[in-house]
Amino acid sequence: MDAPVDPITTAAWADLRALADGFTPDLRGWFAADPERATDLTRTAGDLHVDLSRNLVDADVLAALLALAEQVGLERHRDDMFAARRINVTEDRAVLHTALRLPPGSRLELDGTDVVPEVQEVLTRFLAFADDVREGRWRGVTGAAITTVVNIGIGGSDLGPVMAYEALKPFVREGLECRFISNLDPTDAAEKLSGLDPATTLFIVSSKTFGTLETLTNARLCRSWLLDAFRDAGVIEAGADRDAVARHFVAVSTALDKVADFGIDPANAFGFWDWVGGRYSVDSAIGLSLAIAIGPDGFREFLGGFHTMDEHFRTAPIEQNVPVLMGLLNVWYANFLGAQTHAVLPYAQSLHRFPAYLQQLTMESNGKGVRWDGSPVSTSTGEVFWGEPGTNGQHAFYQLIHQGTRLIPADFIAFATPAHPLRDGDQDVHQLFLANFLAQTQALAFGKTVDEVRAEGTPESIVPARVFTGNRPTTSIMAPALTPRVLGQLIALYEHITFTQGAIWGVDSFDQWGVELGKQLAVQIVPALGDDTDLAAHQDPATRALIAYYRKHRSS
């Protein structure tokens, strides 16, 4: 693949530097001068209504950002991804998570082979399995139907499924529950297994290589829990362990030999491909727990939402292209206005895991110090993504966003129709909730002036403390309701925002070498925590001291 264009060498970057020098945002003035600003800076992508008008851009800044996208070849890089070219350079792989949501009958060739039939074959298999579990055709070793699904995975094999399950709980079949085990801390497995009936529990072990330390350790813990319970209850006899495991464990993996060694029937292993990164895999068989929870039709609707956003990103002109515009705005804030973090604030309790999901998507993708040709980046990359649902965040960290000294761009997400339309007497609670969504974005944009504070009769000594400067940038995203289709669109929106920023910076957004070193060192240190004193002695002084503390204070 061609070397990336260094963004700082472009004319657009120089224009943006000049525009940022002494830049004085004035949202009050801009809206007063242009009554059509909200209309002109609102875009539609699928079911998403996206208001960009409260961002700190004027026509000149927006034009320069669009020119930057053109000058670094964003559209060409995007087209290379959709054409199955190997844009994941360091792993020599294509990037085809978008193929997971192509409709049946589509065609996409990778090295001369159409990948769509194989994608559809795996999709059909795991959706059929999901339906068997939902309808009670798949039963455990005692003959009981499954009521609890436990997904065992970590990273993309956990964050996507648990986020989507929590987001779509109103669509989960009554009588079914999903739990998720990810952390190597044994507390996670112990708490998630608490209260479960092994006879009605199905485990999904999600690991492409079937070798992930955390996942396989937790899988073995769960297998022991299951078999011990069955033995204690007299459910299985000596030598029947494998039958029990085969009825209560399935896998999402391509390592069929390791799957079989564990005791899982390889016929109940569902694969995916090396051109699907973990953080882009919730719409693959990694989403099996979600497919069981919301059903095959719901899962296909979920995929349809992804595809809708893919098509928007692939075909919409960049000046109308929502992921492109949002990605360019993030570059403007991070590289020119000094923002280091980005808040995602869903006014929907169902999306309480969405910010955590985006942390992996964005920070693992674009937290890079070299470009895809191995050369050092020439500017800062990535942002720290964080957030909590409203109104919880209002009573926690909004003070910093409103009146702090740091610029924190924020995305606000809300839905017109609630999952649970409850009333407090005559008050529609969802309307009260959305009033907060609207009020916060209004206050962040326009603030409250000294004169407005004084006009309220505020004592002069505390007037400064009650002034809100405004000009705090926000994007408002709304949709009719949080459905599987809309959730798919939201996820794909942020996938393509992340792609846009990576393309501007020239980084490979699809590798993640930064997670490897610590994993390798952890494996080497394990014996030192035990009785290997020689290995402990060869650690650095700080690590040696911590190992000594651990050994002294470990109680059992």
C-alpha positions in Angstrom: 0.0 0.0 0.0 1.2 3.5 -0.7 2.8 5.5 2.1 0.3 7.8 3.9 0.2 11.4 3.1 1.7 13.3 6.1 -1.2 15.6 7.1 1.0 18.4 8.3 2.5 18.8 4.8 -0.9 19.6 3.2 -2.1 23.1 2.4 -5.3 22.4 4.3 -3.3 21.7 7.5 -1.6 25.0 7.2 -4.9 26.7 6.6 -6.3 25.0 9.8 -3.3 26.1 11.8 -3.9 29.7 10.7 -7.6 29.5 11.5 -6.9 28.0 14.9 -4.4 30.8 15.7 -6.4 33.2 17.8 -9.6 31.3 17.0 -12.5 32.8 19.1 -15.6 30.7 18.9 -18.9 32.5 19.3 -21.9 30.2 19.1 -24.3 32.9 20.4 -23.1 35.3 17.7 -23.0 32.6 14.9 -26.6 31.5 15.6 -27.8 35.2 15.8 -26.1 36.0 12.5 -27.4 32.8 10.8 -30.9 31.7 11.7 -30.4 28.7 9.4 -27.3 27.4 11.1 -29.0 24.5 12.9 -30.7 23.4 9.6 -27.6 23.8 7.5 -25.4 21.8 9.9 -27.9 19.0 10.6 -27.4 15.7 8.7 -29.3 12.5 8.4 -27.7 9.0 8.2 -30.1 6.1 8.2 -32.4 6.7 11.1 -30.0 9.0 12.9 -30.7 12.8 13.1 -27.3 14.4 13.7 -27.1 18.1 14.7 -23.6 19.4 14.3 -24.5 23.1 14.7 -23.2 23.5 18.2 -19.7 22.5 17.2 -16.9 25.2 17.1 -16.7 25.6 13.4 -17.5 28.3 10.9 -17.7 28.0 7.2 -13.9 28.5 6.8 -13.0 25.8 9.3 -15.4 23.4 7.8 -14.1 24.0 4.3 -10.5 23.5 5.4 -11.4 20.2 7.2 -13.1 18.9 4.0 -10.0 20.0 2.0 -7.8 18.1 4.5 -9.9 14.9 3.9 -9.4 15.3 0.1 -5.7 16.1 0.3 -4.8 13.0 2.5 -6.9 10.8 0.2 -9.6 9.8 2.7 -12.0 8.7 0.1 -9.4 6.6 -1.7 -8.5 4.9 1.6 -12.1 4.3 2.4 -12.7 2.8 -1.1 -9.6 0.5 -0.6 -11.2 -0.9 2.6 -14.5 -1.6 0.9 -12.7 -3.2 -2.1 -10.9 -5.7 0.2 -7.4 -4.2 -0.3 -5.0 -5.0 2.5 -5.1 -1.8 4.4 -4.1 -3.5 7.7 -0.5 -3.3 6.7 1.3 -4.6 9.7 -0.7 -7.8 9.7 -1.0 -7.9 5.9 -4.8 -8.3 6.1 -7.8 -6.9 4.4 -10.3 -5.1 6.7 -13.8 -6.6 6.0 -16.0 -6.2 9.0 -18.4 -4.5 6.6 -18.7 -7.9 4.8 -20.4 -9.4 7.9 -23.4 -7.3 7.2 -23.7 -7.4 3.4 -27.1 -8.7 2.3 -27.4 -12.2 0.9 -26.6 -12.2 -2.8 -24.0 -9.4 -2.5 -20.5 -10.1 -3.9 -17.1 -9.1 -2.4 -13.9 -10.7 -3.7 -10.8 -11.1 -1.6 -7.8 -12.6 -3.5 -10.2 -13.8 -6.2 -12.7 -15.5 -3.8 -16.1 -14.2 -3.0 -16.3 -14.0 0.8 -20.1 -13.4 1.0 -21.2 -17.1 0.7 -19.0 -18.2 3.6 -20.1 -15.3 5.7 -23.7 -16.2 5.0 -23.1 -19.9 5.7 -21.7 -19.1 9.2 -24.5 -16.6 9.8 -27.1 -19.1 8.9 -25.5 -21.8 11.1 -25.2 -19.7 14.3 -28.7 -18.1 13.8 -30.1 -21.6 13.5 -28.4 -22.6 16.7 -29.7 -19.5 18.4 -33.2 -20.4 17.3 -32.8 -24.0 18.6 -31.8 -22.6 22.0 -34.6 -20.1 22.1 -37.2 -22.7 21.1 -36.0 -25.4 23.5 -34.8 -27.7 20.8 -31.3 -27.5 22.3 -31.3 -29.0 25.8 -28.7 -29.6 28.4 -27.6 -33.0 29.6 -30.6 -33.4 32.0 -33.0 -32.6 29.2 -33.8 -29.2 30.6 -34.1 -26.2 28.3 -31.6 -23.4 28.4 -32.6 -20.3 30.4 -29.1 -18.6 30.9 -26.4 -18.0 28.4 -22.9 -17.2 29.8 -20.5 -15.6 27.3 -16.9 -16.1 28.2 -14.6 -13.7 26.3 -12.5 -10.6 26.7 -11.9 -7.4 24.7 -14.0 -7.4 21.5 -15.3 -10.9 22.5 -17.0 -9.3 25.5 -17.4 -5.5 25.1 -19.5 -5.7 22.0 -21.9 -8.5 23.1 -22.5 -7.2 26.6 -23.0 -3.6 25.4 -25.5 -4.7 22.7 -27.3 -7.1 25.1 -27.7 -4.3 27.7 -28.9 -1.9 25.0 -31.5 -4.3 23.6 -32.8 -5.8 26.8 -36.4 -4.7 25.9 -36.1 -7.1 22.9 -34.8 -10.1 24.9 -37.0 -13.1 25.0 -38.8 -13.5 28.3 -37.3 -16.3 30.4 -33.8 -15.9 28.8 -30.9 -14.2 30.5 -27.3 -13.5 29.4 -24.3 -13.1 31.6 -20.8 -12.1 30.6 -17.5 -13.3 32.1 -14.3 -11.5 31.0 -12.0 -10.5 33.8 -9.2 -12.8 34.9 -10.0 -11.8 38.4 -11.7 -14.9 39.8 -14.3 -12.7 41.4 -15.9 -12.1 38.0 -16.5 -15.8 37.3 -17.6 -16.5 40.9 -20.2 -13.7 40.9 -21.5 -14.4 37.4 -22.0 -18.1 38.2 -23.7 -17.4 41.5 -27.3 -18.5 41.6 -27.2 -20.3 38.3 -28.6 -23.8 37.6 -26.0 -25.7 35.7 -28.8 -27.8 34.1 -30.2 -24.8 32.3 -26.9 -22.9 31.6 -25.1 -22.7 28.3 -21.6 -21.4 28.0 -20.2 -19.7 24.8 -16.4 -19.6 24.8 -15.4 -16.8 22.4 -11.7 -16.9 21.4 -10.6 -17.0 17.8 -7.4 -18.9 18.6 -8.9 -20.7 21.6 -5.8 -19.7 23.4 -6.6 -16.3 25.1 -5.3 -16.6 28.6 -8.2 -14.9 30.3 -10.9 -16.6 28.3 -9.5 -20.1 28.5 -8.8 -19.8 32.3 -12.4 -18.7 32.9 -13.7 -21.4 30.5 -11.9 -24.1 32.6 -13.3 -22.6 35.8 -16.8 -22.7 34.4 -16.3 -26.3 33.1 -15.2 -27.4 36.6 -18.1 -25.6 38.2 -20.5 -27.4 35.8 -19.0 -30.8 36.2 -18.6 -30.6 40.0 -22.3 -29.6 40.3 -23.5 -32.4 38.1 -21.3 -35.0 40.0 -22.5 -33.8 43.4 -26.1 -34.0 42.2 -25.6 -37.5 40.7 -26.6 -36.2 37.3 -23.5 -37.7 35.5 -21.6 -40.8 36.1 -17.9 -41.5 35.8 -16.7 -41.1 32.2 -19.7 -38.9 31.2 -17.9 -35.6 31.5 -17.5 -35.1 27.8 -21.2 -35.5 27.1 -22.1 -32.9 29.7 -19.5 -30.5 28.3 -20.7 -31.0 24.8 -24.3 -30.1 25.8 -23.4 -27.1 27.8 -20.5 -25.5 26.0 -20.2 -24.2 22.4 -17.4 -22.1 20.9 -16.8 -19.1 18.7 -13.4 -20.1 17.3 -11.6 -21.3 14.3 -9.2 -23.6 16.3 -11.3 -26.7 16.0 -8.6 -29.0 17.4 -8.3 -27.0 20.6 -12.1 -26.8 20.8 -12.4 -30.5 20.6 -9.6 -31.0 23.2 -11.7 -28.9 25.6 -14.7 -31.1 25.1 -16.7 -29.0 22.8 -18.2 -30.7 19.7 -16.5 -29.0 16.7 -19.9 -29.0 15.0 -20.9 -26.4 17.6 -18.0 -24.1 16.9 -18.7 -21.0 14.8 -15.9 -19.2 13.2 -14.9 -15.9 11.9 -12.0 -14.6 9.8 -8.7 -12.9 10.3 -10.0 -9.9 8.4 -12.4 -9.2 11.3 -10.7 -7.4 14.2 -12.0 -8.3 17.7 -13.4 -4.8 18.3 -15.2 -5.0 15.0 -16.7 -8.4 15.6 -20.0 -8.1 17.5 -21.9 -8.6 14.2 -20.1 -11.9 13.6 -20.6 -15.2 15.5 -19.1 -13.3 18.4 -22.6 -11.9 18.7 -24.1 -15.4 19.3 -25.2 -14.6 22.8 -27.0 -11.5 21.5 -28.6 -13.6 18.7 -30.0 -16.0 21.2 -31.3 -13.2 23.3 -33.1 -11.2 20.6 -33.6 -13.9 18.0 -32.5 -14.4 14.4 -34.9 -11.8 13.1 -33.7 -9.2 15.6 -30.1 -10.0 14.8 -30.6 -9.6 11.0 -32.3 -6.3 11.8 -29.1 -5.4 13.8 -27.0 -6.3 10.8 -29.2 -4.2 8.5 -28.5 -1.2 10.6 -24.8 -1.6 10.2 -25.2 -2.0 6.5 -27.3 1.2 6.2 -24.5 3.2 7.8 -21.8 1.4 5.7 -23.6 2.5 2.6 -23.9 6.0 3.8 -20.2 6.2 4.6 -19.3 4.5 1.3 -21.5 6.7 -1.0 -22.5 10.0 0.6 -20.5 13.1 -0.5 -18.1 14.0 2.2 -19.8 17.3 2.9 -23.0 15.3 3.8 -21.2 12.3 5.2 -21.9 12.0 8.9 -19.0 9.8 10.0 -16.6 11.8 7.9 -17.8 15.1 9.4 -17.7 13.8 12.9 -14.2 12.4 12.4 -13.0 15.7 11.0 -14.4 17.6 13.9 -12.5 15.3 16.3 -9.3 16.1 14.4 -10.0 19.8 14.6 -10.5 19.6 18.4 -7.6 17.2 19.1 -5.0 18.7 16.8 -5.8 22.3 16.6 -7.8 23.3 19.7 -6.0 21.1 22.3 -8.7 18.7 23.3 -7.4 15.5 24.8 -10.6 13.7 25.7 -14.0 13.1 24.1 -17.2 12.4 26.1 -20.0 10.2 24.9 -23.2 10.9 26.9 -26.1 8.7 26.1 -29.5 9.9 27.5 -30.6 6.3 27.5 -29.8 4.0 30.4 -29.8 1.1 28.0 -26.6 2.5 26.5 -24.8 2.5 29.8 -22.0 0.3 28.4 -21.7 2.2 25.1 -18.9 4.5 26.2 -16.8 1.5 27.4 -17.4 -0.2 24.1 -16.2 3.0 22.3 -13.1 3.1 24.5 -11.8 -0.1 22.8 -13.0 0.8 19.4 -11.4 4.2 19.3 -8.4 4.0 21.6 -7.2 0.6 20.5 -7.6 1.6 16.9 -6.0 5.0 16.9 -3.7 5.0 19.9 -0.7 4.7 17.7 2.7 6.5 17.5 3.7 5.3 14.0 2.0 5.5 10.7 1.1 2.5 8.5 4.5 2.7 6.7 6.4 2.6 10.1 7.3 6.3 10.1 6.6 8.3 13.3 3.4 10.2 13.4 3.9 13.9 12.9 1.1 15.1 15.2 -0.9 13.8 18.2 -3.3 10.9 17.6 -6.3 9.5 19.4 -8.4 10.8 22.3 -9.4 9.4 25.6 -13.1 8.4 25.2 -15.3 8.3 28.3 -18.8 8.9 29.5 -21.8 7.9 31.5 -25.5 8.0 30.8 -27.4 11.2 31.6 -28.6 12.2 34.1 -26.1 10.4 36.2 -23.2 12.3 34.6 -24.9 15.6 35.4 -24.4 14.9 39.1 -20.8 13.7 38.6 -18.6 15.3 36.0 -20.6 17.9 34.1 -19.1 20.6 36.3 -15.8 20.1 34.5 -17.4 20.2 31.1 -19.4 23.3 31.8 -16.9 25.5 33.8 -13.6 23.7 33.8 -10.5 24.8 32.0 -10.3 21.9 29.6 -12.0 21.6 26.2 -14.1 18.5 26.2 -16.1 17.8 23.0 -19.2 15.7 23.8 -21.7 13.6 21.8 -25.2 13.5 23.3 -27.4 10.6 22.2 -31.1 10.4 22.8 -34.3 8.7 21.5 -37.8 10.1 20.9 -39.6 7.0 22.1 -38.5 5.4 25.4 -38.3 1.6 26.1 -40.4 2.1 29.2 -42.9 5.0 28.9 -43.6 5.6 32.6 -45.3 8.5 34.3 -44.9 10.3 37.6 -48.4 11.4 38.2 -49.2 13.7 35.2 -45.5 14.0 34.3 -44.2 11.9 31.4 -40.8 10.9 32.8 -39.2 10.5 29.4 -40.1 14.1 28.6 -38.5 15.2 31.8 -35.4 13.2 30.9 -35.2 14.7 27.4 -35.6 18.2 28.8 -32.3 17.6 30.6 -30.7 16.4 27.3 -31.8 19.6 25.5 -31.0 21.8 28.5 -27.4 20.5 28.9 -26.5 21.0 25.2 -28.1 24.5 25.3 -26.2 25.5 28.4 -22.9 24.1 27.1 -23.3 26.0 23.8 -24.6 29.4 25.0 -23.7 29.6 28.7 -24.7 32.4 30.9 -23.1 35.9 30.8 -22.0 38.1 33.6 -24.9 40.5 32.9 -27.4 37.6 32.9 -26.1 36.4 36.3 -26.3 39.9 37.7 -29.8 40.4 36.4 -30.9 37.5 38.7 -29.9 39.5 41.7 -26.8 37.4 42.4 -24.4 38.9 45.0 -21.4 40.5 43.3 -19.0 38.4 45.2 -20.3 35.1 43.7 -21.1 36.4 40.2 -17.9 34.9 38.7 -18.6 31.5 40.1 -22.0 31.5 38.4 -20.9 32.6 34.9 -21.0 29.9 32.2 -18.7 30.8 29.3 -20.5 28.6 26.8 -18.8 27.7 23.5 -18.4 24.1 24.8 -18.9 21.9 21.7 -21.5 19.2 21.4 -23.0 17.0 18.8 -26.6 15.9 19.3 -27.6 12.5 17.9 -31.3 11.5 18.0 -33.3 8.6 16.6 -36.9 7.5 16.9 -36.2 4.6 19.3 -33.3 2.3 20.4 -34.0 -0.7 18.2 -31.6 -3.4 16.9 -31.5 -1.5 13.6 -30.6 1.8 15.2 -28.0 0.3 17.5 -26.3 -1.2 14.4 -26.2 2.2 12.8 -24.8 3.8 16.0 -22.0 1.3 16.2 -21.1 1.5 12.5 -21.2 5.3 12.8 -18.4 5.3 15.4 -16.5 2.6 13.5 -16.3 4.9 10.5 -15.6 8.0 12.6 -12.6 6.1 13.9 -11.6 5.1 10.4 -11.8 8.8 9.3 -9.5 9.9 12.0 -7.0 7.1 11.4 -6.9 8.0 7.7 -6.2 11.6 8.4 -3.4 10.7 10.8 -2.1 7.9 8.5 -2.2 5.2 11.2 -3.2 1.6 10.8 -6.4 1.6 12.7 -6.8 -2.2 12.6 -3.8 -3.6 14.4 -3.2 -3.6 18.2 0.4 -4.5 18.9 0.3 -2.3 22.0 -1.6 -5.0 24.0 1.0 -7.7 23.3 4.0 -6.8 25.5 2.2 -6.8 28.8 0.6 -10.1 28.0 3.9 -11.7 27.2 5.5 -10.3 30.4 2.6 -11.5 32.5 3.1 -15.1 31.4 6.8 -14.8 32.3 6.1 -13.4 35.7 3.5 -16.0 36.8 6.1 -18.4 38.2 7.8 -15.6 40.0 4.7 -15.1 42.0 4.8 -18.8 43.0 8.0 -20.4 44.2 10.5 -19.5 41.5 12.8 -17.3 43.5 15.4 -17.2 40.8 13.0 -15.7 38.3 11.7 -13.2 40.9 15.3 -12.2 41.6 15.8 -11.3 37.9 12.9 -8.9 37.8 13.4 -5.1 38.0 13.7 -3.7 41.5 10.1 -2.3 41.6 8.6 -5.6 40.4 10.8 -7.6 42.9 9.5 -5.4 45.8 5.9 -5.9 44.7 6.3 -9.7 44.4 7.8 -9.7 47.9 4.8 -7.8 49.3 2.4 -10.2 47.6 4.2 -13.2 49.0 4.2 -11.8 52.5 0.5 -10.8 52.6 -1.1 -13.5 50.5 -3.3 -15.2 53.1 -4.4 -18.4 51.3 
